[in-house]
């Protein structure tokens, strides 16, 4: 029970974010009440980044010791990261439809995010195409490491170099969380922590399920 404190914390923080996100006062702007999506859309992307970083680290660890558990954690971290990524894209499209009048616009940040998700989707397809367990783990680990660097390039570097993104966060100086209204920061920071902890919680459950499946198959 004591070891699961962070799971309860995740639930409490997300419940707080959901309730607080709907009742907190937001500043008047062109996007009006849709600004509340900040606590959910951005939170999912924070969770995604945490999972992709975890997958990257565990792929490196696998290539060092070739421990099968490291490979399991890596693939499940990517699985959860993809889930958050596609949910982030979906909530972003809803937000974009209100803000820009279309669920998808020609924008380097949006296109970069889509390419990044396709790169990680290819990682899952690659794993499914190799039958040998050890070979699959080694090839997937190498691909996952390169995929992470490509993700950084397509999502963070290239959109910044393009310089013509209408997506928030590409400003100079950039719009940072500390620039939010104080009342919104009180919701934003707990929400980000809650989404990240939820990602690790789901990943842990998926790792346990995969280990049980492996024991059954033996």
N, C-alpha and C positions, 0 to 999 in steps of 0.2 A: 504493500500500500504506500509506504513512504517513498519508494522508488518511482511511483507513478504521479508524484505531485505535479510534474510539468504537464501531464495530460489534463488534469483538472484545471490547471492554470490556463491552458489553451482554450478549454471550453468556456471558462469564465470570461476571458479576454474577448473571445469572438462574440459571446452573448452581449457583452458590454458594447462592443463595436456595432453590432446589428441594431441594438436599441438606441444607443447614443448617436449612431450615424443617421437615424431617421428624425431625431428630435433636436439635434444641435443646430444652432443658428448658423447659416452660411451667408457669406457676403453676396450682395447683389452683383450679378455679372451677366454676360451674354449667355452663359450656359445654365444659369439659374439653379434650380433645385437638383439638376443632374450632377452637380459637383459632389453630391453625397456618394456617388459611385467611386470616388477617390478611395474610400475606406475598403472597398471590396475589389475593384479592378486592380488597383496598385498592390493591394495586399496579396492577391493571388500571384502577381509577378514576383513579389518578394519571396513568397514561398517557392516559386519555381526556381529562382536563382539559388536559393539555399539548397534545393534538391540537386540541381545540376552541379553545383560546387561539390556536394557530397559525393555524387557519382564520379566526378573527376578524381577526387582524392582516393576513393576506394578502388578505382581502376589502376591508379598508380601503385597503391598498396598491393593489389593482386599481382602486378607484374614484378614486384619485388620478392614475394614469397609463394605465389601461386596457390594461395589459400582459397578454396572454393567459396567459403563464406564471404570473402571480400568481393567476389564476382557477383554473388547474390545481392549483396547490399547495393553494389554499383547499378545493377540493372533495375532494381526496384526503386532506387532513388530517381533514375531517369524516367521510369514509368510514372511516378508521382509528379515529377517535374513536368512531363508532357501533359498530364491531366490538368495541372494548374495553368500551364501555358495555353491550352485550348480554351479553358474557362476564362482566362484573361483576355484572349482574343475575342471571345463571344461577348463578354461584358463590355469590352472596348468598342465593339461594333455597335452595340446598343447606344453607348455614350456618343460615338461619332455620328450616329444617325440624328441625334438631337442637336449636336454641336455644329456639324458641317453639312447636314442635310443628306448624308449618304453613309451607309454602314462601312464603306471602304473607299478611301481616296488615294490618289497617287502621292505617296509620301515615303521618303526613304526609311523612316523608323518603322512604319507599318510593314512595308515590304521586307525590310531586314528581319523583323520578328517572324514573318511568315517563312522566310528562307531558313531561319534558325530552327524553327519547329520541324520543317521538312528534313533538315539534316539529322535531327534526333529521331524522327520517324524512320529514316533510313537505317539508323542504328538498330532499331527493333526488328526491322525487316532482315537486316544482315544476320542477327542472332538466330532468327527463325530459319535461315537458309543453310545453317551448318549443323550437322547431326552430331559430330564428335564433340563431347562435352568440353574437354580441355582445349581443343583447337578453337571452339566457339568462344570460350572465355578469353583466350589470348588475343584473338583477332578483334573481339568486341572491345576489350580493354584498350587496345591501341587506337581503334576507331573513336572510342569515347573521349580519349585524351585530345585527339585532333578536332573532334566535334566541338569540344568545349572552347578551344581557341577560335574556331570558326564562328561559333556563337558570339563570342566577344567582338570579333571583327564586324559581323553583320548587324549586330544589335546595338553596340556601343560606339565603335570607331567610325565605320563608314557613314552612318547617319550624321555624326558630328562633322565629318569632313564635307559632307554634301552641303550642310549649312542652310538648306531651304525647307527644313521640316516644319510643318505647322503643329506638330505634336508637342504638347507641353513638356518642358524639361530640356529642350534644345536651345533655350535662350542663352544669352550671354550678358550678364552672369546668369547661370541656370536658376530655375525656380526650385528651391530646396524645401524640404519639410519644415525647416525652421522659419520659412517665410510665410507659412500658413497663419491664419488667425489663431490666437491662443486657444480658443475653445475647440477649434478643429484639431489642433495638435494633441489635445487631451484625448481625442478619439483615435487619431492617426497612429501614434506610436504604439499604444496597446494593440491596435488592430494588426499592425505589421508583425509584432511578436506572436500574436495569436495564430496568424496564418502560417508562419514559419514552424511553430510548434505543432500545428495540425499536420503539416507536411511530414515531419519526422514521425508523428504518431501513425499516420497511414502507412508510411514506409516500413515501420517496425512490424505492423500487422501483416503486410504483404511478405516481408522476409520470413516471418514465422510460418505463413501458409505455404510458401515455396519449399521451406525445409521439411514440412510435414509431407508434402507431395513427393519429395525426393525419397523420404523414408518409406512411403507406401510403394513406390516404384521399385525399390531395391528387392 
